Amino acid sequence: MCGIVGGFWTNQQQTSDMEARLNAALEAMRHRGPNDRGLQSVSAPAGRLILGQTRLSIIDLSAGGHQPMSSADGRFCLVFNGEIYNYRELRAELEAKGLRFATQSDTEVLLIAWQVWGEAVLARLEGMYSFAVYDQGEHRLTLVRDPFGIKPLFYSQHAQGLVFASELPALIAASGQAPEADPQAAYDYLVHGLYDHSAQSFVKGIFNLMPGHMLELDLGTERATGSAASPRAWLTFRPKPTTPAPSFTEASEALRHSFLRNVDLHMRADVPLAAALSGGIDSSAVVGAMRHLLPDRPIHTFSFVAANSEVSEERWADTVAEAKGATAHKVFASAQDLERDIDTVVRAQGEPFGSTSIYAQYCVFQRARQEGITVMLEGQGADEMLAGYIGYPGYRLASLWEQGRLAAMPRFAKAWAKWHGQPASLAWKYAYSVLAPDAAYAAARHLTGRKAQPDWLGLEAFADQGVVMQEKRFARASDYRGQRVREHLAQRLTQRGLGHLLRHGDRNAMAHSIENRVPFLTLPLAQQLLELPEDYLIAPDGETKSVFRAAMRGLVPDAVLDRRDKVGFATPERDWFMAILPSLLAWVEDADAVPFLNREPLMARLTAVLEGRAPFSWQVWRWINYIRWYRLMIGG
């Protein structure tokens, strides 16, 4: 696990200055790689390329894993952030072709695999990665990001070239330009809670390379510039149902086998590892699989405990740790801890985020580092592959509607409501949100108080900026008719939904020099799950993750598998805010520095929430978070 940085410039006179900037960028990412650092300048026909990396040693702890890494013939040069879990299998295949290796690292396997197979190797990789590789034979620089976007990669294009880095603050340092807040990103986050859902970052002109995408730049012509490069998808993820479908029992047995294989691959490391355990089904399954595969090895778990709160999952984490003989580490945090650490965690994330639960996760990784852990496994991504959370009832009803199974719709709505302890009317509201035309959907949101242009928004700052002031909805493709759950899960995995959750985990872990691994997220497992019938994921009685619950029997305590709620590392957010009210009000007073906010209406709305005259929501945190981020990153 590492941080990578690089850039290309057609103006040779800028090279010495840019080396200093890239070194500053590497220093800004020292937490991502405290074990080693490298920077290499490469001459290209159209200018000069500089590649850098700061390394956290996980596999092959020797100097053999140093980067940038060049091929034996000097043609290819690589900087790589991530892990290739099936590197041993790929290495054996390459050795059978006569290739020779000088190290035990997965970096060298990736380098030689790219040299032999080129872009075709990407479909064969099981791992998390972002990397840049330069082919001196064809003078081509290629940036690549993994299918789910587990590992980050930012880039910025300019008239004389391109710069890239693993984190936003590092890219700002590399660019040498004063950052300017992007108005569309500000609007989407502040009003609709959307972030990490598009290529645009929170800083104007800085972009995410989207999951499953690559960016190629020809450095062989004098006219080569970063502005001439456009990302393209190397992966089109459009799962279709398997025909004929396996039986439910066959599907659960195959899923059990695949999941155990994934966890086994994700435990490959030459350093101490552990698991993040919330007490939910997904993280419990990871711990259960670890114990099944390592019956005699010590297992450490780390859990956040919201003391004296209804959102505490302590008893569930205790149940799993005791059943699996794990050494449990409990992590506690208070409102005063948040008050003290707010700027630290905002800097660590680099961009605004959704709630204080991300701070709880930050504290978990902090404690793990203190206990000497370098690799953590967690259950992220399972909800987006297995139709978790509350089971996507709107999309399931939409599928039934489009299949013409009208009589099944009220039966499912009633069963779903009973299973989740919710009114059946809520299922129909979700269905309306999926099926309603854009205008009707927007009107319904307005009537329920979720206005597209609330009075606390600084509308004048968005004037002439091209900002689209409405919620961005998922489009429904005609070839997914009757399969809306499958379509939506595929969208959440690669377009909007999972991205911000993976960002939270990456930044929080890397802030403490820990590699965070997500064994659910491999292409083979995603394909396997999203080719199953929808009612294997969401049972007719409303049970979520139905096939996975069946697959985990015997690995996870039944009491956990039979849970119907979803909590995670949740914090008692409102209680925390009330406990540090003077600081909260002081933070929000700084709204004057943010052009996208109107302080007086915002304070009035906040007061109504705190006094109980308006419902409490994550909106409060979004105000606080954006204001703190703006002052720290943009200045104001």
ABEGO torsion letter per residue (X at the ends): XBBBBBBBBABAAAAAAAAAAAAAAAAAAAAABAABBBBBBBBBAAEBBBBBBBBBBABGABAAABOBBBBAAGABBBBBBEBBAAAAAAAAAAAAAGBBBABABAAAAAAAAAAAAEAAAAAABBEBBBBBBBBAAAGBBBBBBBAAGABBBBBBBBAAEBBBBABAAAAAAAAGBBBBBBAAAAAAAAAAGBBGABABBABBGBBBBBBGBBBBBBAABAABBAAABBBBBABBBBBBBBOBBBBAAAAAAAAAAAAAAAAAAAABBABBBBBBBAGBAAAAAAAAAAAAABAABBBBBBBBBBBGBAABAAAAAAAAAAAAGBBBBBBBBBAAAAAAAAAAAAAAAGBBBABAAAAAAAAAAAAAAAAGBABBBBABGAAAAAGBEAGGAAAAAAAAAAAGBAAAAAAAAAAAAAAAGBBAAAAAAAAAAAABBAAAAAAAAAAAGBBABBAABBAAAABGAGBBBBBBBBBBBAAABGAAAAAAAAAAAAABGAAAAAAAAAAAAAAAGBBBBBAABBAAAAAAAAABBAAAABBAAGBBGAAAAAAABGABBAAAAABABBAEBBBBAAAAAAAAAAAAAAAAAAAAABAABBAAAAAAAAAAAAAGABBBBAAAAAAAAAAAAAAAAAEX
